[in-house]
Amino acid sequence: MQGLTRVGARQDWLLRMGAEVEAAHERAYGAMRIVHLRQTILVGLAVYNVYNLTSLYLMADIQAWTVFLRLCVLTPGSLLIFCLVPRLPEIWREVLLLPGVLVASLLPLLLLWQSQSPLATYTIGELPLALVFGNMLLVLRFRYAVPFTLITCGVAIVVVKTKVGIDPMLHFPFLVQIVTGAFLTLYANWHVERVRCRSYLAEYDARGRADRAERLGDRLRDLSRTDTLTGIANRGHLDETLAAWLEDGSEVLVMMVDVDHFKAYNDLLGHPAGDECLKLVAQRLADYARYYDGFAARYGGEEFTLIFQMDAANGGSFLADRVVKAVRTLAIPHPARTDGLSVVTVSAGFAGTQAGLPRTAGTLLARSDQALYEAKRQGRDRSRAA
């Protein structure tokens, strides 16, 4: 759940949610946004060209020019945007909409300003529809709806004030209509965008909290299954894994490993040194078990358990001897030994599932422990089979 970790994210006054949250929103809803934009562009384009019929009556003096601009300028431009929308990154997709809607809103104002028809003034009614289309149907991002509305409103005011033929008595009513229409559509856009942002931020925060809770749960579960000193699996994790392997019918080899003369090592060098010794041995055993697709755990004290999914008769001796050698080659000094060896060693005993014996974890562990005892009795630094 990458990108959903910063809980409590908020938007600024332009309703921007921040790069991380915007990217997450795009991953979740970008495809829906693209479908919405493409459908709205086609519908808006069809409706927009209906005004070619009204210009026949209201702008008869430049009717051919109005048709040309709508069909040969605005229509191809809109279709280009339609094609580019699914191909552009989110930021450029939303930016591209701004010039498109500006052309759609400013074109009627340009035609109004150019026409000498006494009925041209009535085309001012197209302006609110252009604002509705951009702010409420396309639902421009609020940061683009603001310049779209301000530019359109400003140009409309200039056209009304400078257009020859408009009765001065109509200036104020037109200005009121333009400003209030622009304000209401911008307010509607702000409201829709604010709801969108707040809804997604609530979802984002909830997913962030859930993600953190899941990671915390995983961490706690790992801690509950990990030996705190050595960092490898603990007895509980061993019991779970061994039970699962036995249940699925696999051949299982269980190996008990014990550090030789560890009490003497602890008594002479102290518990901190003993802890470091156990960590080194545990890591070597875990690496070894992992290499052979096995599992290693601390059984308790200086005793470890390794399990493998294999037939003990075919691979047990090889694995056990390699385990003993792997620890010996660590060459951890053991100055408390009196048997002629000067490094830390281990003894190992192993047993495997076999016909005629109970297929239980308790049986395997007990047989392996008996084999370990025999390895100890015969001189340590060696392995024995049950």
C-alpha positions in Angstrom: 0.0 0.0 0.0 2.6 2.4 -1.0 1.7 6.1 -0.6 -0.9 5.5 2.0 1.1 6.1 5.2 0.7 9.8 5.9 -2.5 9.9 7.9 -4.3 13.2 8.4 -3.5 14.7 5.0 -5.4 17.9 4.2 -6.1 20.1 1.1 -5.1 23.8 0.7 -7.5 26.6 -0.3 -7.3 25.6 -3.9 -8.4 22.1 -2.9 -5.0 20.6 -3.8 -4.4 17.5 -1.7 -0.6 17.2 -2.0 1.4 15.2 -4.5 1.4 12.0 -2.6 -2.4 12.0 -2.0 -3.1 13.3 -5.5 -1.1 10.4 -6.9 -3.0 7.9 -4.8 -6.3 9.5 -5.9 -5.3 9.2 -9.5 -4.5 5.5 -9.0 -7.9 4.9 -7.5 -10.1 7.1 -9.6 -8.1 8.2 -12.6 -9.8 5.7 -15.0 -13.3 6.9 -13.9 -12.3 10.5 -14.4 -11.1 9.8 -17.9 -14.4 8.1 -18.9 -16.3 11.0 -17.4 -14.3 13.7 -19.2 -14.5 11.9 -22.6 -18.3 11.4 -22.4 -18.8 15.0 -21.2 -16.7 16.4 -24.0 -18.7 14.6 -26.7 -22.0 15.6 -25.2 -20.9 19.2 -24.8 -19.6 19.3 -28.3 -22.9 18.1 -29.8 -24.9 20.7 -27.8 -22.4 23.5 -28.6 -22.9 23.0 -32.3 -26.6 23.3 -31.9 -25.9 27.1 -31.6 -25.1 27.1 -35.3 -28.9 27.1 -35.7 -29.5 30.1 -33.4 -26.7 32.1 -35.0 -28.8 31.8 -38.3 -31.3 34.1 -36.6 -29.3 36.1 -34.0 -26.1 36.7 -36.0 -27.2 36.5 -39.6 -24.6 39.0 -40.7 -21.7 36.6 -39.7 -23.5 33.3 -39.7 -21.0 31.6 -42.0 -18.2 32.8 -39.8 -19.8 31.4 -36.6 -20.3 28.0 -38.3 -16.7 28.0 -39.5 -15.3 28.8 -36.0 -17.5 26.2 -34.3 -17.0 23.4 -36.9 -13.4 24.0 -38.0 -11.8 25.4 -34.9 -13.6 24.4 -31.7 -14.7 21.0 -32.9 -11.3 19.7 -34.0 -9.7 21.2 -30.8 -12.3 19.4 -28.7 -11.7 16.1 -30.4 -8.0 16.5 -30.0 -8.5 17.0 -26.2 -10.8 13.9 -26.3 -8.0 11.8 -27.8 -5.3 13.2 -25.5 -7.2 12.9 -22.2 -6.4 9.1 -21.7 -2.8 9.5 -22.8 -1.6 12.3 -20.6 -0.4 12.3 -17.0 -3.1 13.5 -14.5 -1.6 17.0 -14.1 -1.4 17.7 -17.8 -4.8 16.2 -18.5 -6.4 18.6 -16.1 -4.3 21.6 -17.4 -5.3 20.8 -21.0 -9.0 21.2 -20.1 -8.5 24.9 -19.2 -7.7 26.2 -22.7 -10.4 24.0 -24.1 -13.2 25.5 -21.9 -11.8 29.0 -22.4 -12.2 28.7 -26.1 -15.7 27.4 -25.7 -16.7 30.3 -23.4 -14.8 33.2 -25.2 -15.9 32.2 -28.7 -19.5 33.4 -28.2 -18.2 36.6 -26.7 -16.0 37.2 -29.7 -18.9 36.6 -32.1 -21.1 38.9 -30.1 -18.5 41.7 -30.2 -18.1 41.2 -34.0 -21.7 40.9 -35.0 -23.6 44.0 -36.1 -27.0 42.2 -35.9 -29.5 44.0 -33.6 -30.4 40.6 -32.2 -26.8 39.6 -31.4 -27.2 40.8 -27.8 -29.4 37.9 -27.1 -26.5 35.5 -27.5 -25.3 36.6 -24.1 -27.5 33.8 -22.8 -24.9 31.3 -24.1 -22.3 32.5 -21.6 -23.9 30.9 -18.4 -24.2 27.6 -20.3 -20.4 27.7 -21.1 -19.7 28.3 -17.4 -22.1 25.5 -16.4 -20.3 23.1 -18.8 -16.8 23.9 -17.5 -17.5 24.3 -13.8 -20.3 21.8 -13.2 -20.3 19.2 -16.0 -16.7 18.7 -16.7 -16.0 19.7 -13.1 -12.7 21.4 -13.6 -10.3 21.0 -10.7 -11.0 24.1 -8.6 -7.5 25.5 -9.1 -8.4 25.7 -12.9 -12.0 26.6 -12.4 -10.9 29.9 -10.7 -8.9 31.3 -13.7 -11.5 29.9 -16.1 -14.3 31.8 -14.3 -12.4 35.0 -13.7 -11.1 35.2 -17.3 -14.5 34.5 -18.8 -16.3 36.9 -16.5 -13.7 39.7 -17.1 -13.9 39.3 -20.9 -17.7 39.3 -20.8 -17.7 42.5 -18.8 -15.4 44.2 -21.3 -17.5 43.0 -24.3 -20.7 44.3 -22.7 -19.1 47.7 -21.9 -17.5 48.1 -25.3 -20.0 46.5 -27.6 -21.5 49.0 -30.0 -25.3 48.8 -30.1 -26.0 47.6 -26.5 -28.3 50.0 -24.8 -26.4 51.6 -21.9 -29.4 50.9 -19.7 -28.7 47.2 -20.1 -25.1 47.4 -18.9 -25.8 47.1 -15.2 -28.4 44.3 -15.5 -26.0 42.3 -17.8 -23.1 42.8 -15.5 -25.2 41.6 -12.6 -26.2 38.5 -14.6 -22.7 37.8 -15.7 -21.1 38.1 -12.2 -23.8 36.2 -10.4 -23.9 33.4 -13.0 -20.1 33.2 -12.8 -20.1 33.2 -9.0 -22.8 30.5 -8.7 -21.1 28.1 -11.1 -17.8 28.6 -9.4 -19.4 28.1 -6.0 -21.0 24.9 -7.3 -17.6 23.7 -8.6 -16.0 24.5 -5.2 -18.7 22.6 -3.4 -18.4 19.5 -5.6 -14.6 19.6 -5.5 -14.6 20.1 -1.7 -16.8 17.1 -1.2 -14.6 15.0 -3.5 -11.4 16.0 -1.7 -12.9 15.5 1.8 -14.4 12.2 0.9 -11.2 10.9 -0.5 -9.1 12.3 2.3 -11.4 10.4 4.8 -10.9 7.3 2.7 -7.2 7.9 2.5 -6.9 8.4 6.2 -8.9 5.3 6.9 -6.8 3.2 4.5 -3.6 4.7 6.1 -4.8 3.8 9.6 -5.7 0.3 8.4 -2.4 -0.1 6.7 -0.5 1.0 9.8 -2.7 -1.4 11.9 -1.9 -4.2 9.5 1.8 -3.5 9.7 1.7 -3.3 13.4 -0.2 -6.6 13.6 2.4 -8.2 11.3 5.1 -6.8 13.5 3.5 -8.0 16.7 2.9 -11.4 15.1 6.6 -11.5 14.1 7.6 -10.6 17.6 5.4 -13.2 19.1 7.1 -15.8 16.9 10.7 -14.5 17.2 13.3 -15.2 19.9 14.1 -11.8 21.4 17.8 -12.6 22.0 18.9 -14.3 18.7 16.3 -12.9 16.3 15.5 -16.3 14.8 12.2 -18.2 15.3 11.2 -19.2 18.8 9.7 -22.4 20.2 6.1 -21.4 19.4 6.9 -20.8 15.8 8.8 -24.1 15.7 5.8 -25.9 17.0 3.5 -24.3 14.4 5.8 -25.1 11.5 6.6 -28.6 12.5 2.9 -29.4 13.1 2.0 -28.0 9.6 4.7 -30.1 7.9 3.6 -33.3 9.7 0.0 -32.6 8.9 0.6 -32.3 5.1 2.3 -35.7 5.0 5.8 -34.6 4.2 8.9 -36.5 5.2 10.3 -34.6 8.1 13.8 -34.5 9.6 14.2 -33.0 13.1 17.7 -32.0 14.4 18.4 -31.0 17.9 21.6 -28.9 18.3 23.3 -27.9 21.6 26.3 -25.7 22.2 29.0 -27.7 23.9 30.3 -26.6 27.3 28.2 -23.4 27.2 27.8 -23.1 31.0 31.6 -23.0 31.4 31.8 -20.4 28.6 29.2 -18.2 30.5 30.8 -18.7 33.9 34.2 -17.6 32.6 33.3 -14.8 30.1 30.0 -13.6 31.5 26.5 -13.5 30.3 26.9 -10.7 27.7 29.6 -12.7 26.0 27.4 -15.8 26.2 24.5 -13.9 24.6 26.8 -12.8 21.7 27.9 -16.4 21.2 24.4 -17.6 21.0 23.5 -14.9 18.5 26.4 -15.9 16.2 25.6 -19.6 16.5 21.9 -18.9 15.9 22.5 -16.9 12.8 24.8 -19.5 11.3 22.2 -22.2 12.0 19.4 -20.1 10.5 21.5 -19.4 7.3 22.4 -23.1 7.0 18.7 -24.2 7.4 17.6 -21.6 4.9 20.1 -22.8 2.3 18.6 -26.3 2.5 15.0 -25.0 2.5 14.7 -25.8 6.2 13.7 -24.0 9.3 15.7 -23.1 12.4 14.5 -22.0 15.9 15.8 -21.5 19.4 14.4 -24.4 21.5 15.6 -22.9 24.8 18.8 -21.9 26.5 21.7 -23.0 24.3 19.7 -25.5 22.4 18.4 -25.1 18.9 16.2 -27.1 16.6 16.4 -27.4 12.8 13.8 -29.1 10.7 13.9 -30.1 7.1 11.4 -31.7 4.7 13.4 -34.7 3.7 14.0 -38.4 4.4 16.4 -38.7 7.4 17.8 -41.9 6.1 19.0 -40.3 2.9 20.2 -36.9 4.0 20.2 -36.8 7.8 23.9 -37.6 8.4 25.1 -35.3 5.7 23.1 -32.3 7.1 24.0 -33.0 10.7 27.7 -33.3 10.0 27.6 -30.1 8.0 25.8 -28.3 10.8 28.5 -29.3 13.3 31.2 -28.2 10.9 29.5 -24.9 10.1 29.5 -23.8 13.8 33.1 -25.0 14.3 34.3 -22.9 11.4 32.9 -19.8 13.1 36.0 -20.1 15.3 34.5 -18.4 18.3 37.1 -18.6 21.0 36.2 -20.9 24.0 38.9 -20.5 26.6 37.0 -22.5 29.2 37.2 -25.8 27.5 39.3 -28.6 29.0 39.0 -31.2 26.2 41.7 -29.8 24.0 39.5 -27.7 21.7 39.7 -23.9 21.9 36.6 -22.9 19.9 32.8 -23.1 20.4 31.3 -26.3 18.9 28.0 -28.0 18.9 26.6 -31.5 19.1 23.6 -32.6 17.0 21.1 -35.4 17.1 18.5 -36.1 14.5 15.5 -38.3 13.8 13.0 -38.5 11.0 9.5 -39.8 10.3 9.4 -43.5 9.6 6.9 -46.2 9.3 5.9 -47.9 12.5 6.5 -44.9 14.8 4.0 -42.2 15.8 4.0 -39.3 13.4 4.0 -36.6 16.1 6.2 -33.6 17.0 6.7 -35.0 20.5 8.0 -38.3 19.2 10.4 -36.7 16.7 11.7 -34.2 19.3 12.2 -36.9 21.9 14.1 -39.2 19.6 16.3 -36.3 18.3 17.0 -35.3 21.9 18.1 -38.9 22.7 20.4 -38.8 19.7 21.8 -35.5 20.9 22.5 -37.0 24.3 24.4 -39.8 22.6 26.5 -37.3 20.6 27.3 -35.5 23.9 28.2 -38.8 25.6 30.5 -39.8 22.9 32.7 -36.7 23.1 30.7 -33.7 21.7 31.5 -31.8 18.4 29.7 -34.5 16.5 26.3 -35.7 15.3 24.3 -38.9 15.9 21.2 -40.4 14.4 18.3 -41.7 16.5 
